[in-house]
Amino acid sequence: MRQPYRLESITLRDVGVFENTHFDFPPIKSAEADAEKAEIHIFTGPNGCGKSTLLYALAAVFDVATNEATATPLKGRFKKPSSFINYRFNGNNGVTTNHPQKFYPEKNINPQTPEDLSLYYCETTFGSDSALNFAAFAYSGQANPYEAFDISTIEEITASPFENALSFNSTVRPKIVAQWIANNRTKTALANQDGELEEGKKYDLALSRISQFVKTVCDLDVVFRLERTPRLAVTLKMNSENLSLNVLPDGLKSIIGWIADLALRLEAIPWKEERDIFSQPIILFLDEVDIHLHPKWQRRILPAIQKLLPNAQVFVSTHSPFVVGSVEDAWVYRLPDPQRLVCRDPHIAEVIEPTESAGGKSYSVILEEIFEVKEQFDVETERQLEHFYQLRNAYLKDPQDIRSLKACAEKVSEISEEVDAIILMEMRQIARLTKAK
């Protein structure tokens, strides 16, 4: 059964670049009614269009600190005292304002929180023993450069699974991730030593799933290890070499960092229903997790997430056509360029309509339709091609002197074989047209 706890819509009023903007988040349209795959919503658009602000606002719905006006991700993005976020979650409406203790009856703004979220705030803040129906987490693709994946002892983790869970840049806790890996490897070894092989597999399960995830995305065979000498250290066996997590390439470190942090949080939460931790109902916010990834990895990251987290609702921001075109049964939201000023009634919300994801489309089509990039070559090549097309159009209007056109065609053809093929086709077409005339 798919995630029943869903964000259904959000309206941002005077938050960041959003004056009055509304988004609906429909369920995925899958050809298979019982398809076990995450529900994915992809936000894209030019720099400054508000992708991160939108993610911060969505995450703020689940952050009790935001409802107390102290959260950092969204702090400073409320433009006015009367700024607010209106949302719908699990069939109920909620409102978060810049100053939640204040009311604005003249604008009909009344800060309110659905019952499901009120309970969630209490449970995640005060450590209630009540089992959770769902949880929310937020990650950024930017690796934390200030903290290392180091351990000194084997000790139980006492940090709350909700510590900085919605902070994006500080969600991944490298020391706790390393401690969790070390603890699981130790428990596996102790269980195996006592002949409790099935129990050993249980401790190893999450790490094995992470290794499978890395294999799917990066095509790398990795095994997590706990080194005993010369000191305790968590390493990654890759291509027959043991590497410290601290020296991994940024893309691989980012992937392992956030997926391992998510796994240890999911493992520590008291869930209402017992099941595989990656199948628990969650809402996940990912801000440019493809930022350090090679295009091959960018193409694989969302399908891997969609499969790993079948009961998740996932919100993703990206600049990558490889990410947008990588997954089926998802929704894409193209945020408008804030530089393109449009005169509109600020009292009527601008609705950003989702479109079906671009699975099955070529990257050239995605670049043009989603990213509005029509150019196919580098800037200088495009400039020379544009000059050729100008001479071609002039010649077709008045086919008297072809010398300048031929000279330009010969020069541009030398750029590359691909450009030469384009020019050759154009010159043949010109010959047919002028002959017909």
N, C-alpha and C positions, 0 to 999 in steps of 0.2 A: 504494500500500500504506500502511496506517495505521501510526502510530507504534508500533514494536515495544517500545520502552523505556518502560514504564509503571509508575507507582506503582499497586499493586494494593490495598493496605490500609495502615492505620496504627492503632496503639493508643497512647493517651497515658495514662501512669500517674503521677498526682500532678504534673501539669504545668498551671499556671494553674488554671482552674475545673474541669479534668477530673481526676476521681479515678481512674477506670478506664473509659475510653471507647474504643470500637472503631468504625472506619469502613471499609467496603469500597468500592472504586471500580471498578464494572463498566464494560466498554466501552459505548459508546453503542448504543442500539437504533435502527438506521436501517432504514427500509423499503427503501432502496437499499443492497445489500450492498457496492458499491464507491463509496459516496458519499464525495466528497472534502471533508470538513469536520472541523474540530477536535472533539476529545472534550472536553466541558465539564461541570464539576462546580461547582454553585452552593451556597454556604453562606449561610444567612440565619438570623435569630433576633433576640431582643431585645438591647438594650445589655448588655454584660457576659457574654454567653453563650459567648464564647471564639472568635469567628470569626477574629480576627487571630491569636490564639495558635495555632489550628489551622493557619493558613497558615504561620506562622513555623516550626512543627514540621515541616510538609511540606517547606518550603524547606531546613530544617536537614539533611535527608537528603542533600542535594547540597553542603553547605557543609563543607569540611574544617575550617574554623575552629570550627564547632559541635562537631565530633567531638574537638576539642582544648579544648572548654569555654571558648572565648573569643569566640564570636560574639555580636553585640549584639542582633539581633532577638529571640532566645529567652532571652537572658541575664536572670536574675532571675525567670524564670517556672517554673523547677524548684523545687517547694515543699519537697522533702526531699533529703537526700544520696542516697537510693536511688531518686529519680525517674528514669524512663526512657521512651524512645520505641521502640516495636517496630514495624517496618514490613516490607512485602514489595515488592520492586522487581525487575521483569524475572524473576519466577519464583524469586527468592532472598530469604531472610529476613535482616534486619539489625536491630541494636539500638544505640541511642545513649543514653548515660547522662549524668548530671550530672557525674560524675567518671570519664571513660573509662578511666583507668588502674586504677580500683578494680573489684573483682569482688564480687558478692553471691551466693555459692553457696547461702545459705539461702533466697534468693528466686529462685534459678535465673536470675539476670541475668548474662549474659556479653556484654560489648560486642563487637560483630562488625560487619563491613562486607562486603557482597557484592563479588565480584571486579570486576564492572562498575564499581562506585562507587569502589573502591580505585584503579583505573586512571584514573578521571575526576578524583579528587582530585589525583593525581600530575600529570596533564596540565594541569589548570587552575591548579595552584599553581606548578609549576616550569617551565612553558612547554615541555613536551615537544613534539618535532616530530611525534609520532604524530597521525594524523588522528582526528578525533572522530566517534563514532557518534551522539551526542546532546549536548544542553546544556540547562541550566536557568537561568531568570531570574525575578526577582521585582520587582514595581513597586507603588507606591502611587499612588492618585489625587491625593494632596496634592502640588501643585507645589512645587518647591524655591524658597523666597522669597529665599534669600541669594546665589544665584549667577546671573549674567546670561548670555544667549546672545551673547557678544561674542567677536570675533577681532581680532588685530592684524597677523598675517602669514599667508601660505599656507605651511603646513608639514605634514609627514607626522605622523600620530598614532602615538605610541609606547606609549600606555597599553594595558595588557592588556585583551582583550575580556571578561575575567572579573573585572575590578576592581569591587568592590562589587556584583557581579552579583546577589547574593541579599540585599541590605541593605534592600530596599523603599524607604524614604524617601530614600536616597542613591544609588540605582541610576542615575537620570537624571543625566548630567553635562553641564549646559548648555553649557559652553565647548567640550567635545569634540564635542557635537552640532553646534554652530555651525561648528566647524572642519571636521567631516566634510561638511557641506552645502557650505561654501566650496570645499573640495578637489574635490568631485565636479563642482561648477559650473565650476571652473577647468579640470579635465581634459576636461570635455565641450567647452568653448570651444576648447581647444588642439587636440583631436582634429578638431573641425569645421574649424578653420582650416587644418589639414593635409590636409583632404579625407577624413579617416577617419571618415565619417559613422556607420558601423556601430559603431565603437569608441566614438564619442560617445554613441550611444544606450545602450551598455552602462553607461557612467558615470551616465547619467541615469535608468536603469531604476528603481532603488530609490526615488529621489525621486518619480518618476511614480507608483509604486505607493502611496506615502504620500499623495500628492495625491488619488488615487482613493479611498483609505480615508477621508480627510477629507470628500470629496464624498459618500460613502455615508452617513457618520454625521451630518455637520453640514449637508449640502446646500449646501456652499460651494465655489466654484471658486477654488482657491489654486495659486499657482506660486511655487516657491522661487527667490530671486534673490540674486546677489552684487553689491552696490553697490560702485563703484570710487571715487566721490567723494561728499562731501569726504574720506571715509576708508573703508577696507574695512568692510563691514557685511553681515550676512545679513538679508534682509528677506523678507516674504511679500506677494506681489501678490494682493490680495483686493478684489473689486468695484472694479477699476481704480485701487486705491490701494496704495502700498507701505508696509507697516507693519513696524516692528521686532518681532522675536519677543518682546521684553521687554514690549511694551505690549498684547499680545493678551489677550483675556478669559481668565480662569483655566481655564475648561473647554477651550477650544481649545488653550491653551498646554500643558495637561496631556496632551491627546491627542497633539499633535505631539511633545511632549517624550519620552514613553515609547515611542511607536512608532518615532521616529527613532533613539532610543538603542538600541532592540532591533535595528533594521536595521543600524546600524553595527557592532554586536557580531557579528551573524550574518555580515556581510561579511568580518570580520577573522579568523574562525575557520577553521582548516584542516579541512575536512570530509572524511570518508571517501568520501562519494559526492557528485559534482558535480551540482548542480541549483539551481533558483531558491532564493535564500536564505530566502525566506519559507516554502518547502516543506521545509526541513530538519527533522529530528525534534527537537522541543524540549518541555520541560516548563515551563509558564509559570504564575506565581502573581500574581494581581491583587487587591490589597486596596482595595476600594471605588473603582475607577477611574471610577465614575459620580458621584463626590462633588460635582463642580462642574458637572455636565451638566444641561441643560434636559431635561424628560421626553421630548421628541421625540428627543433624542440618546440618552437612556438606553435607549429602545426599540430603537435601531439598533446600539449598540456591540457587543453580543455576536454578533448575526448577521454583522456586518462582520468581527469577529475569527475567527469560525467559518469564514468563507470565505477570509480572507487567509492563515490558518495551517492548512492542511489536515492536516498531520502533527503537530499539537501536542496535548498533553494539558494542558488549562487548568483551573486552580482559581481560583474567583472568590468574593469575599465581597461582600455587598450588603445594603442596607436597602430597596432600591427594588422595588416590585411591577412597575414597568415593565421592569426588567431580568429579573426572574424570569419574567415572562410573554412575553418577547420572542423566545425561541428554542426550536426543536423539537430532538428528539434530544439532550437533555441530562438531567443528574440534579440533583435539588434535595435538599439536606439541611437540615432545620429543626432547629437546635440548641435544646435546651430552656432555659427560663428558670432560671438558677441560684438564683433566690429561691424557687422551688417545690421545697422540700426533699422528697426521696423517700427513705424508709428502704429500703435495699437492701444486699445483701451486697457489700462492697468488693472481694472476691476474684473476683467474677463481673463480667466487663466489660459495661457498658451498650453496646448496639449501636444506633447511629444508622442507621436504614434509609433508603436513598435512594428518592425517588419520581420518577416521570417528570416532565419539565419541563411547565410550564403553557401551552405553545403551544395556542391555540384556546380558552382560557378568558378570560372577561371579567375586567377588573381588579377589579370588585367581588367576584367569586368568589375571585380570588387573594388579595385583602386578607383575606377571611374564612377561607379554608382554610389559607393559608400564614402570614399575619401575625396571624391571630386578631383582626382589626379588623372588627367588625360594624357600627360606626357609619357613617352615610353623610353626616352634616352636621357643622357646627361644634358645639362643646361646648354653647353656649347654646341653639341650635336643638334639639339632642338632648334637653336638659333640658326644654324646653317640650313637645316631642313625648311624652316620657315621662310628663309630668303629664297630657297629654291622654289617653294610653292608660290611665292609672290611673282617670281619671274615666269613660272608656268602659267599662272592665271592671266598675266599681262600678255603673254604670247598667244594664248588661246583667244583672247579678245582681238588681237591684231597680229596674225602670224606673218610678219614681214621679215624680222631679223631673229634668227635662232642662235646666233653665235654666243651671246651672253648666257642664254639658257644652257647651251651645251657645255660652256666653260664651267659654269656653276655645277652642273651635273657631274662632270668629270672630277671636280675637286671634292664634292661631297661623297662621291662613291668610294673614295680612298679611305674613308673613316673606318669602315668595317665591312665584312662580307654581308652582314644583315642589312646595313644601310645601302650597300651596292645593289642588293636584290630589290629593295624598295624603289630606288632611282630607276633601275632598269625597267621595272613594271610601269612606272610613271611615264617614262619616255616612250614606251611601246603604246601606251594609252594615248599619249599626245599625238603620236604618228597616226593612229587610227582616226582620231577626231579631226585632225587637220586634213587628212586624205578625204574624209567624208564631206568636209566643207568644199 
